[in-house]
C-alpha cells in the first residue's frame, strides 16, 4: 500500500568522535643484534570517521490537516520506514535519488576524507542490492548501500543507503527492521552510519523520520 503522506520529523544532533591513537599490540620486546623475529598482529582500531545511531521507533500514520486534526489513524504497531540523516535542512524531497560516484567523492572531500583512508564513504557503501523503499513518492533501488553488524555476525542487519537530494546534499539512510537484534544484543528498529569530518572529528546532522 502506498503511503498516504511523507511524514517528516526532524532532530538536530552533533556528531563528535575522538581520533584513534596507535594501539599497543605486544608487550615490551627486547631486541638483539644479528637476530630476526616474526611478529604477527591481530588488532582492531576504532574508526575516526564514523558515528553510529541506533534505537527504536514508535509512532503512527494518519490523515490529518495542517492544524494536526486527525481524520483517520492507522495506529501502526511495527516500525516501518526509514531513518535519515543529513547535514542540510531539506525542504524539497522530490529530487531525492541514488548518490552518484562523483557525489560520493564530493562528500568525502567536504569531510576531509582522503582516498588513502580504508574506511571512507566509497569504501563503506559497496553494495547496490538493498530492498526497494520509498521516500515520498519516489521508489529507490540499486543505490550504494551496506549492512551493519549484529551481536553475532558482520553485515547482516539494517540496510544503510546513500541518497542525494541535490548535488551537494547527501542523505544517509537506514531502512527500519522492526524488533531486530542489533550490534550490542539489544532489540532495536534501526542502525544508522554517519560520517564526521576526519580532521575535526565532528559534524552536525539533522535526523529525519519517514514512516510508511
Rosetta blueprint (number, residue, H / E / L):
1 X L
2 X L
3 X L
4 X L
5 X L
6 X L
7 X L
8 X L
9 X E
10 X E
11 X E
12 X E
13 X E
14 X E
15 X E
16 X E
17 X L
18 X L
19 X L
20 X L
21 X L
22 X L
23 X L
24 X L
25 X L
26 X L
27 X L
28 X L
29 X L
30 X L
31 X L
32 X L
33 X L
34 X L
35 X L
36 X L
37 X L
38 X L
39 X L
40 X L
41 X L
42 X L
43 X L
44 X L
45 X L
46 X L
47 X L
48 X L
49 X L
50 X E
51 X E
52 X E
53 X E
54 X E
55 X E
56 X L
57 X L
58 X L
59 X L
60 X L
61 X L
62 X E
63 X E
64 X E
65 X L
66 X L
67 X L
68 X L
69 X L
70 X E
71 X E
72 X E
73 X E
74 X L
75 X L
76 X L
77 X L
78 X L
79 X L
80 X L
81 X E
82 X E
83 X E
84 X E
85 X E
86 X E
87 X L
88 X L
89 X L
90 X L
91 X L
92 X L
93 X H
94 X H
95 X H
96 X L
97 X E
98 X E
99 X L
100 X L
101 X H
102 X H
103 X H
104 X H
105 X H
106 X H
107 X H
108 X H
109 X H
110 X H
111 X L
112 X L
113 X L
114 X L
115 X L
116 X L
117 X L
118 X L
119 X L
120 X L
121 X H
122 X H
123 X H
124 X H
125 X L
126 X L
127 X E
128 X L
129 X L
130 X L
131 X L
132 X L
133 X E
134 X E
135 X E
136 X L
137 X L
138 X E
139 X E
140 X E
141 X L
142 X L
143 X L
144 X L
145 X E
146 X E
147 X E
148 X E
149 X L
150 X L
151 X L
152 X L
153 X L
154 X L
155 X L
156 X L
157 X E
158 X E
159 X E
160 X E
161 X E
162 X E
163 X E
164 X E
165 X L
166 X L
167 X L
168 X L
169 X L
170 X E
171 X E
172 X E
173 X E
174 X E
175 X E
176 X L
177 X L
178 X L
179 X L
180 X E
181 X E
182 X L
183 X L
184 X L
185 X L
186 X L
187 X E
188 X E
189 X L
190 X E
191 X E
192 X E
193 X E
194 X E
195 X E
196 X L
197 X L
198 X L
199 X L
200 X L
201 X L
202 X E
203 X E
204 X E
205 X E
206 X E
207 X E
208 X E
209 X E
210 X E
211 X E
212 X L
